[in-house]
Amino acid sequence: MGIFDNAEMKAAKRRYKEEMKLLANIMKPTGKIFMCAKWDDNLRVISIGSMGMSTIVKYDTIKDIQIHESVQEVTSTKSSGREKRKGVMTRAAVGTLLAPGVGTLAGALTAKKQSSIESEAVTSQQVTRTIVLTRDDPFKTVLTIPYHPELEAKLRNILAENLAQTAAVEQITEASPIEQPQIVEQTPQVEQIASNISVADELIKLKSLVDNGILTEEEFQVQKAKLLSQ
């Protein structure tokens, strides 16, 4: 919580954190990606991130998915050593002319080794991809997530379901008041989404009753089991 938040804002953030914590505790994963994400299609929530650093996201809050790429050029230097021996033949030949037998030995003893190092600069590109998730959230609308192809596929599937549900609702509301309204039947998938959202809301309400001392933990567990079995 920010140090400059007023009492109302602090209370809202506290309720938000309690709700996210509750969803994390009651979710039963129907799928997961190791050290990346897990989700509950029945409760319609996804936990993104590794243990202890995860963020709970409700399916129906996801509004957009974008993939961002950043390219960085990295230059590295490779060095290769090559050893050369110079002057041996010249020194030996001169010595032999001056004093046979002595010059060869002197030449061999006074020969020097010279090393030269050649370097080569190599430039490569490092491409970093991230998932930018936009959601309808009161405190953090944009999440930047390390890229994972399976996570991208899952999030896009969730977004497609949301768009399909929105389109069905808009089709109903756009019916002309003069003409006979067309009855648009909701698909089983849309009905299931609405049902799951209402289950999550009911669980949150029941949890608040437990926190206020109106329900016991045992009574909460009984009601929770009934809701999840519907």
Long-range contacts (C-beta under 8 A, 24 or more apart in sequence): 12-138, 13-139, 16-138, 16-139, 18-207, 18-211, 19-204, 20-56, 22-203, 22-204, 22-207, 23-56, 23-58, 23-200, 23-204, 24-54, 24-56, 26-203, 26-224, 28-228, 31-154, 33-148, 33-150, 33-151, 33-154, 36-148, 36-150, 36-151, 37-148, 37-151, 37-154, 39-154, 42-196, 42-199, 42-228, 43-196, 43-199, 43-200, 44-193, 44-196, 44-197, 44-200, 45-200, 46-154, 46-155, 46-158, 48-133, 48-143, 48-145, 48-151, 49-145, 55-143, 57-133, 57-135, 57-143, 58-135, 58-200, 59-158, 59-161, 59-162, 59-193, 60-162, 60-165, 60-193, 60-197, 61-135, 61-136, 61-137, 62-133, 62-134, 62-135, 62-155, 62-158, 62-159, 62-162, 63-134, 63-135, 63-136, 63-159, 63-162, 64-133, 64-134, 64-159, 65-131, 65-132, 65-133, 65-134, 65-152, 65-155, 65-156, 65-159, 66-131, 66-132, 66-134, 67-129, 67-130, 67-131, 67-132, 67-147, 67-152, 68-129, 68-130, 68-132, 69-127, 69-128, 69-129, 70-127, 70-128, 70-130, 71-125, 71-126, 71-127, 71-128, 72-125, 72-126, 72-128, 73-123, 73-124, 73-125, 73-126, 74-123, 74-124, 74-125, 74-126, 75-121, 75-122, 75-123, 75-124, 76-121, 76-122, 76-124, 77-119, 77-120, 77-121, 77-122, 78-119, 78-120, 78-121, 78-122, 79-117, 79-118, 79-119, 79-120, 80-117, 80-118, 80-119, 80-120, 81-115, 81-116, 81-117, 81-118, 82-115, 82-116, 82-117, 82-118, 83-113, 83-114, 83-115, 84-113, 84-114, 84-115, 84-116, 85-111, 85-112, 85-113, 85-114, 86-111, 86-112, 86-114, 87-111, 87-112, 131-155, 161-189, 161-193, 164-189, 164-190, 165-190, 165-193, 195-230, 199-227, 199-228, 199-230, 202-227, 203-227
